[in-house]
Amino acid sequence: MCLMVNERKFLGIVQRKNSWNDIYNLKNFIWGLQQSKAAELALNYIKGNLKLIDLGCGYGRDIIFFRKRQKNMIIDGIDSSKRAVELYHNNLNHQIRINIRFTDILKLDKTIKEDYDIVFSNYLFNLFTYVECRFIFQKIKKLLPYDGLLISSFVSIKDRHYGKGKKLNENLYEIFKGIPCLFFEKKMIEELVSEVDFKIIDILHYSETEFVLGKPNQVEAYLLVAKK
Ligand SMILES: C[S@@+](CC[C@H](N)C(=O)[O-])C[C@H]1O[C@@H](n2cnc3c(N)ncnc32)[C@H](O)[C@@H]1O
């Protein structure tokens, strides 16, 4: 952890504690209640009533989508924004077998030890440096049993925001103050997967039009599906 804090300092990233709370305060459901494209694509790989965790789940729009499609699935979510977790609990918490918690993924070991069949995340890895991504992959390895699935999206270098803002490191830019944004090349994802010895099932490139504060925004991304 300490090494990573030093890396952030070295790269000149001044992390603001409440940056994600501030973003969620701009508009309660900043991306609306529609599920992400990654969640839709993930369903092609999810068979049966399994146990899934959504890392960086925000206010749970994808979790609610999974619940609608897989009635008996047990679904957990974690997010480090108190505001996002509050949004879910105050407005959307009418779902059974869903548990959304306020947790920092970088401190995951202390709070979560369960085994999951599937680890899912949408646009989470882009918020970290590559060194931190490696660390998170190691954590994910501990969450999954043999044959467990990792399904995750990564904003790619083909995205229109690539190269905007202040350059902090290779493929890493500060577009919004205090929030690093790492853009992925396919080989970066392959390297992360090979370091934890997972088997790649698919790496797909896709485009999605998401709505941010009600305005359309086209995102270029990869979807990784890998097996432990
Ligand atoms: C781009 S948003 C995506 C939210 C959600 N996956 C979705 O698609 O609606 C990234 C989320 O990651 C959360 N996040 C950022 N850093 C985190 C950390 N260290 N641990 C857990 N969640 C984090 C943010 O609070 C935010 O909700």
Ligand as a Chemical Component Dictionary entry (heavy atoms), coordinates in Angstrom:
data_LIG
# 
_chem_comp.id                   LIG 
_chem_comp.type                 NON-POLYMER 
_chem_comp.pdbx_formal_charge   0 
_chem_comp.three_letter_code    LIG 
# 
loop_
_chem_comp_atom.comp_id 
_chem_comp_atom.atom_id 
_chem_comp_atom.alt_atom_id 
_chem_comp_atom.type_symbol 
_chem_comp_atom.charge 
_chem_comp_atom.model_Cartn_x 
_chem_comp_atom.model_Cartn_y 
_chem_comp_atom.model_Cartn_z 
_chem_comp_atom.pdbx_ordinal 
LIG C1  C1  C 0  -16.539 4.925 -13.467 1  
LIG S1  S1  S 1  -17.377 4.615 -11.986 2  
LIG C2  C2  C 0  -18.311 3.169 -12.460 3  
LIG C3  C3  C 0  -19.411 2.811 -11.483 4  
LIG C4  C4  C 0  -20.190 1.547 -11.861 5  
LIG N1  N1  N 0  -19.316 0.433 -12.131 6  
LIG C5  C5  C 0  -21.097 1.817 -13.034 7  
LIG O1  O1  O 0  -20.758 1.448 -14.161 8  
LIG O2  O2  O -1 -22.165 2.406 -12.796 9  
LIG C6  C6  C 0  -16.117 3.958 -10.966 10 
LIG C7  C7  C 0  -16.549 3.626 -9.540  11 
LIG O3  O3  O 0  -15.401 3.125 -8.854  12 
LIG C8  C8  C 0  -15.445 3.593 -7.511  13 
LIG N2  N2  N 0  -14.072 3.556 -6.962  14 
LIG C9  C9  C 0  -13.038 4.392 -7.189  15 
LIG N3  N3  N 0  -11.965 4.030 -6.478  16 
LIG C10 C10 C 0  -12.317 2.921 -5.789  17 
LIG C11 C11 C 0  -11.652 2.090 -4.851  18 
LIG N4  N4  N 0  -10.384 2.330 -4.473  19 
LIG N5  N5  N 0  -12.325 1.046 -4.319  20 
LIG C12 C12 C 0  -13.615 0.794 -4.671  21 
LIG N6  N6  N 0  -14.316 1.557 -5.528  22 
LIG C13 C13 C 0  -13.670 2.607 -6.086  23 
LIG C14 C14 C 0  -16.003 5.009 -7.639  24 
LIG O4  O4  O 0  -16.551 5.458 -6.421  25 
LIG C15 C15 C 0  -17.048 4.822 -8.737  26 
LIG O5  O5  O 0  -18.294 4.504 -8.188  27 
# 
loop_
_chem_comp_bond.comp_id 
_chem_comp_bond.atom_id_1 
_chem_comp_bond.atom_id_2 
_chem_comp_bond.value_order 
_chem_comp_bond.pdbx_ordinal 
LIG C1  S1  SING 1  
LIG S1  C2  SING 2  
LIG S1  C6  SING 3  
LIG C2  C3  SING 4  
LIG C3  C4  SING 5  
LIG C4  N1  SING 6  
LIG C4  C5  SING 7  
LIG C5  O1  DOUB 8  
LIG C5  O2  SING 9  
LIG C6  C7  SING 10 
LIG C7  O3  SING 11 
LIG C7  C15 SING 12 
LIG O3  C8  SING 13 
LIG C8  N2  SING 14 
LIG C8  C14 SING 15 
LIG N2  C9  SING 16 
LIG N2  C13 SING 17 
LIG C9  N3  DOUB 18 
LIG N3  C10 SING 19 
LIG C10 C11 SING 20 
LIG C10 C13 DOUB 21 
LIG C11 N4  SING 22 
LIG C11 N5  DOUB 23 
LIG N5  C12 SING 24 
LIG C12 N6  DOUB 25 
LIG N6  C13 SING 26 
LIG C14 O4  SING 27 
LIG C14 C15 SING 28 
LIG C15 O5  SING 29 
# 
